[in-house]
Amino acid sequence: MNIPRLVIAAPSSGAGKTTVATGLMAALTARGLAVSPHKVGPDYIDPGYHALASGRPGRNLDAYMCGPERVAPLFLHGAAGADVAVVEGVMGLFDGAAGQGELASTAQVAKLLKAPVVLVVDASSQSRSVAALVHGFASWDPEVRLAGVILNRVASDRHEQLLREALEEGSGVPVLGSVRRNASVATPSRHLGLIPAVERSADALRAVADMGELIGASVDLDALLALARSAPPLDAAPWDPAQEVRPVAGRPRIAIAGGAAFSFSYAENAELLAAAGAEVLTFDPLRDPALPEGTAAVVIGGGFPELYVGELSANEPLRAEIARLAAAGAPVVAECAGLLYLGQELDGKPMCGVLPGSARMTERLTLGYREAVALADSPMAVAGTRVRGHEFHRTVCEPAAGDTPAWGWRTPTGPHTEGYITGSVHASYLHLHWAGAPRLPQRLTESAAG
C-alpha cells in the first residue's frame, strides 16, 4: 500500500515539533485533504491536538510497546482512506528507549515506514552553526532519509538569510519553511507536559487554528506534499483488530472512562474490545451519576484526576456504583489515573474505596518504559503474561503494591512489584497499548461475558 507520508522530527525536545506537526496537519486539512495524524511513542496528549487539527483519531506508533513489526501495519490501519499522513516524532530524532539503541526512536519508526524526515530546528540562538547541526543529523544514519529542514523561531529576515545561506553551503538539505517567533501560538503546559486538548475546549480549537495559519503561511506546503508523495509503497498489510482476537458470545457491555479527567486512551484498545465482541460505551466520572445501563466491566485509563479531585469525590453515586460493581465480581481494569480513582483517597479526598491504597501528588516524576510480568491471574491477564508498558506520573500510591501485586519487573536495584489484584480488579500505574498484547482485551472481554 502507498500512503503519502512525512515524519516531523527535531534534534531535541522543545524545538517546536508539536507546533509544526499540528499546524501542518491543520493547514493540509484546510486545503481539503484527508490527513492521518500519528505520534511516535507513548504520549497521549499530542494526539489530542492532532485529532482537532485533522478531524481523525490521533494514533500512536510505539515500537517498544507494540513491537517494530507492528509499526507499519498500525500506520496503514490508521491512515486508511487518507490523502497524506503526518507523523510527529518523539524527543530527538535518534532518542528512544533508554539503553536499547534505536528502539522506539523517531529514526527507527521513519525507517520502518520508509518515510522522509523533515527536521524542525530551533534557530533562535544560532546562525551558521545550523549547517553543522543538520549535516550531523543527515549523515548519522544513512538509512534515515533526512529530506528537508523547517527553521523555527527565526528572528528576522536577516537571520533567515544567514540560516539559509549556511544550510545551502554546508548541508545540502533544502529548507522547506521558516517560522518566525510567535509567542501567541502556544499550548500551555503543566506538570506532565501540554494541557490535553479535551480540557481546553474552545481554547484548544483556537490554538490549533492559529498553528494551522502560522505553519500554512510559513512553510512550502506544495514541496512538503511532493516529498510525502515520494515515499515508496509499504510492503505490509494493515493491522486488523479482527485478526488479533476472536469474538465472544453475549456482547458484554464494557464501559470506558473518558472526559477531562480520564482522557488518555489508545484508539486501538477500544477497537480490540469491539472486535472481541464487546459493546464499548463511554462514561465521564466528572459528569455521569451512573455507569451505562447493563455495564458488565469497567476500564478506567490515564489522565489527570488530581486536577479534578473535588469534582470526582463529589460524584458519590458513581463512586458507590463502581465499588458495588467491583464487589459483585465484575471486571474492573485501571491504569495510572484509574488506579488513583479506585483507591481510598486522592490528596485527602474520598475516591471509590475499591483498593486499600491512597494516593497523593509529589514533585518527583516517574517516567520510563517497563517490561513487566503478571504475578497472578486477573480478569485481564494470566500469571506469567509478559507485557511492555510505560509509566508517567507525579503521584505516589501507598502502599505501592497490594497483597497480590499486578506486575513485577526488574530495576537496577533489584525486583520491583507494583499495582493491585483484588477480586475482579486489576489496577496499576502501567500504561499499556493493547495492540502489543491483544490477549489482554481478549481475556477482559471473556471475563465480562462471564
N, C-alpha and C positions, 0 to 999 in steps of 0.2 A: 504493500500500500504506500501511497505517496501523499503526505500532508505537508505543505509548505510550513517551515518552522525555523525559529530563531531561538537561541539561548542568550539571555541578557545576564552577563557576569560582571565581576569587578575584581580589582586587586585585593580588596578587603571589605569587611563590613563597614557601613557608614558612608559609602561612596555615592549612594543615590540609586541603587538598583531598583528598589521598590517604586520610587517616583517615576523612573524611566520606564520600567516594565508596565506598571499600571497605566501610566499615561499613554504608552504606545498601544496597549490594548484598547483604551478608550478612544484614541484617535483613529485606529483602524476600524473599530466598531462604528464610529461616526461616519466613516466612508461607506457604510453599508455592508461590510464584510462580517462573516461569522467567525469570531475569534475564539479559539480554545485556550483557556488560561491554565498554566501549570506552575508549580513551585517545587524546586529541588529541596529535599529534606523534610523534616517532620513538622515544620511550622504551620500552625493553624490560622494565624492572623492575616498574613499577606493574601492567602487565597480568598478571604472575605472581601478584600478590596478588589481583587481580580474579578470576582463574581459580579460586583457592582459595575465594573468597567465594561465587562463583556456580555453580561446577561446569561452566562453559562456557569455551571458549578466550577469553582476553583478546585483543582485536583493536585495532589502531591505525588512526586516521583522520588521515592526514597529507596535507594539501592541497599541500605543496611537492613531496614525493617522488612522489605518485600523481596529482596534478592535482586541482583543485577539482571537475571534472566527475565524478570517481570517488568522491567522499566519500559521497554519498547511496547510490549502488549498493553500495559496500563495506559501508556500515552495514546496508543491508537484507539483504545476504548473511549477515553475521554475526548479525543479530538474527532470522533466520527461525525461527519457532516460539516466540518469546519472548513473555511477557506484558508485559514492560516492559524498556526499555533505559536504562542509566545510563552517561553519557559523562563521564569525568573530563577536565577541561581541562589546559592546559599554561601554566606561568608565570602572568602576569597576564592578565586577560580579553582585553585588546587587544594583547598582545605576540605577535609572530610572527616570520617570517624577517626578519633584520636588514636595514633599508633598503628593504623591499619592501611597505610599507603593511600591510594587514591579512592578507596571505598567510600561511597556516598558523597563524593565531591561533585561539584558542578562539572568539572572536566570529565569525570567518568560518565556522568549522565549524557553530556554532549556527545561523547564518543559512542555510547550505546544507541543514541538517537541519530547518529551521523548528521548532526546539526551544526551549522555555522554559529560561531560565537561572536557576539558584539560586546566589547569591553567598555564598561562605564568607568571613566577615570575622573576622580575628584581633582580638578586642575587648580584649586583655589590657592595653593601655596607653591606652585612651580611654573616653569615655562619650558625651556629646552630639555630639562630633565625628563619630561613626559616621554620623550622619544626612547630614552634608555629603559624606562619602565615598560613601555609597550613592547619594545624589542625583546626584553627578557621574557615577558609573558607569551609572546608569539613563538619564541624558539624553545621554550622549556620542554614542551611535549609535542613533537611533530605530528602526532595523531590528532591533536586538537586543532581544529581549523579556526584560528582567530582571524575573522574576516572583516572586522571594522571596529571603529572606536567612536564612542559618543563622549564628548567632553562635557563635564558637569561643573557647575559653579564657576563659570567663566566670568571674569570681572568686567571686561570691556572689549571693544573692537580690537584694540591694540594687543591685548592679552590673547585673544583668539588668533590673531595673525601670527604671533610668535609661536603659539602651540602648533598651529597648522604647518608652519614652515619647518619646525623641528621634526614633526612626525613625517612629513614628506621626505625630508633629508635622511632621517635616521631609522625609520622603522619599516616603511613600505606598506603600512596598514592604513587604509583610507579612513578619513574622518567622515562619519555619516550624520553627525549632528553636533551642535554646540548649544548648551543650555546655560543661560545666564543665572546668576544668583537671584533667587526669588524667595524671600522669607515667607511670603503669603501662601506659597504652595507647600504645605507641610501637613503631616499627620501627627497629632500629639501622641506622646509616649508616656508610659508609667513603668512600674517595677518589673514587668515581664516583656517590655517592648511596646509596639504600637497598640493603641486602643482599638479593639476589634470593631470592624465596620458596623456590626449589628447593634453596638451600643451607641453609635453616634448618629444614626438615622439620617436626618436631612443634612447634618454637617458632613457626614461621610459622603453622601451623594455629591455635595458641593465640592468637597476636596478632590474626589475622583474626576469631576468635570473640569476642575482647574488644572489637574495634572494632564488631562487629555488636551486641553487648549495649549498648555505650555509646551508639551512634547510635540504636538502636531505642528506647532509653529517653529520648532527648534531643530527638528531632525528631517532628513530626506526620506519621507515615507515611501516614495517610489523605489529608491535604492534599497531600502530595507526589505520591501516586498520582493524585489528581484533577488535579493540574497536569500530570503526564505524559500523562494521557489527553486533555488539552485540545489537544495538538499536532495539527495538521491532517495529512491524508494527504500522503505524498510522491509527487510526480509523477516517479517513476523506477522502473526495473526493477532487481532485484537483480543485482549483479555475478555473473558465472558464469565460472569458470576455463575451462570447456569452450568458451566463446565467444572466448577470448583466444589459445588455442593449438590446434594440430592434433596428434592422436596419431601417434606414430611406431611403426613395426613393431619387434617383438623384445622389447618390455617390458624394457628395461635396468634393472638394479638400481642405484639411486643411494642411497648411504649418507650420512646427515646426522649430524654430531657433535652430541651432547647431553650431559646430565649437568651437574653443578655447575660445571664449568669452561667449558662452552660452552652457556649457557642462553639466549642471545639469538637469537631466530628469529621471523620473522613467519609466522603460520599460513598465509597465502595463498601463501607461497613453495613450501611442500610441496604445497599443493593444485594449484598450477600445474604442478609437475613430474608429479604423478599424472595430471592432465588431458592432459599431453603424452605420456603413455604409459609413464612410468617406474613401476617398483615402488619405492616410497620406504621405506627402512629407516632405523633409528637405531642409533647405537653410542655408547658412553661411553669416551672416551680415558683416563679415570681408572681404569676397571674392566675393560674388554674387552681381552683379549690379541690379538684378531684382528678384522678387518673382517667383516661378514656375508658368508657364502659367496656367491661369484659377483658381488661388487661390481664394477660397471663404471665408476663415477665416485664421487667423494667431495666433499661440501660441508662446510666447517668454518666456522661462523659466529662471532659475537662471544661475549664472556663475560669471565671473569677467570682466564686461565691463570696470571697472575703470582702468584695466591694458592695455586696447586696445582702450582707448577713442579717440586717434588721428586717428587710422585707421577706427573706426566706424563713426566718424564725417566726415572723408574724403569720405566715400561712400555715397555721396549725392544722387545719383539716387535711391538707395534702400530706404534711409530715406524718400525721397519725395514720393515714391510709397506707402510705408506703411501709410504715412499721407493721401494720396489720398484714399486709400482703407478704412481707418477709417472714413474719411469724407463722403464716399459714403454709409456708414451704414453696412459695412461688420464686422462681429465679430472679435475683436482683444482682446486676453486674455494674460495678462502678470503678472509674479510674480517675485519679487525681482529684479534681473538684468534686466528683461524685463521692469519693472516699470521705472528704470533709463533710459533705452534706449528710451522709449516713451516720456520722459519729454522734457522740453525746452533745458536744458543744463546739462552736467555732468562734474564737475570740470572745468567749464567755456567753454567747447567745445559744439557746437550745436549738439543736438540729433534730434529725429524725430519731436518734437514740437506738438505731439498729445495731451499731457497733459499740464496743466498750471504750474506744479511744476518743480523745478530744484533741482539737487542732487549734493552732494559733499562727499568726503571721510572724515572720522573723526577717532579719536583714540578710540572711545567708541564702544564696542561690544554689539550688541543687540542679545540676544540668548534665546531661550526657546520655549516650546510648547504653543499653544494658542487654546482655544475653542471659536470659533467665530460664529457670526450670520450675514447673508447677510442683509444689511439695505435697499436695494432697488432691484427691478428687473434688471437683466442684461442678456446678451447673455449666461451667464454661470450658473446663479442661480436666483431663485425667492426669493423675500423678505421673510425673516424668515427662510431660509435654514440654518441649523446648520452644521458646519464642525469642524474638528480638524486639525490644521496645525502646522507649525514650522517656526520661524524666525531665521535668521542667517546672520548678515551683520554688516559692519562698515561704512555704509553710512547713510546720512540723506536726506530726501526729504522734501523740504519746498515749500508750506505747506505740512504737513504730510497727510492731507486728503482734498479732493475736496469738492465742494458744496454738492455732493452726495457721501458720503464715500462708499467704497466697503464692509468693515466689521466693526463690533463693538464687543468688548469684555470687560470684567471687569478686572480691575487690583486692587492691594491692595489700591490704592489711588482713585479708582472710575472708571466710564465708560471711555472707550478709543475707538476712531474711527480712521480708517486708510484706505488709498487707495482711488481710484477714480473709479466712474462710470460716464462716459460721452458719451452720444450717444450709440454706439455699443461697447464701450471699457470698459473692466474690468481690472484694474491694481492694484496690491497690493504687499506689501513685503511678504505676507504669502505664504510659500511653502505648496502645498497640494499633497497628494498621492490619486489619484482618485479611487483606489481600495476601499478606505474607504468611498467614496461618488460618486458612479457611476452615480447618477443623474446629476452630473456636465458635464461629457463628453457626456451624452445623450442629454442634453439641448444644449450644444455647437454645436453638430452635427446637431441637428434640426434647430438651428439658422443659421448655414452655408447653410443648404439646402433651407432655405427660406420658 
